[in-house]
Amino acid sequence: HYVGTWESFRRPGVDFRGRGKFDKRNAVKTLILDTSMDTTWLAKFVNEVGIHRALALTQDFRKDAELEMMVKMIVQSNK
């Protein structure tokens, strides 16, 4: 499981996992391939661009998704 950056790992608001857990999980460099789900499109994508490029290409999307979630939480808390 790719942990990503601290910003993408932490939960907006209260995060019980903390920086220590992030550092521990991020230090694991072993890649485990889970073939239990049908992810044909993802496998083809990774084969096409390579694992490092695939992670780099999706990093911005993951950050945007987190930002969108934080904005929704702020809007809801202001209602």
HUJO-V633936 format. One line per field, one symbol per residue. ss: DSSP state (~ for helix, > for strand, _ for the rest). psi: psi as a letter, one per 40 degrees, with the letter a starting at -180 (. if undefined). burial: I if it has 24 or more other C-alpha atoms within 12 Angstrom, else O. A space follows every 10 residues. Layout:
BEGIN
ss: ???
psi: ???
burial: ???
END
This chain:
BEGIN
ss: _____~~~~_ _______~~~ ~~~~~~____ _________~ ~~~~~~~~~_ ~~~~~~~~~~ ~~~~~~~~~~ ~~~~~~~__
psi: hhdaiddddi hibhhedidd ddddddeheh hhhheeigfd ddddddddei dddddddedd dddddddddd ddddddee.
burial: OIIIOIOIII OOOOOOOOOO OOOOOOOOOO OOOOOOOOOO OOOOOOOOOO OOOOOOOOOO OOOOOOOOOO OOOOOOOOO
END
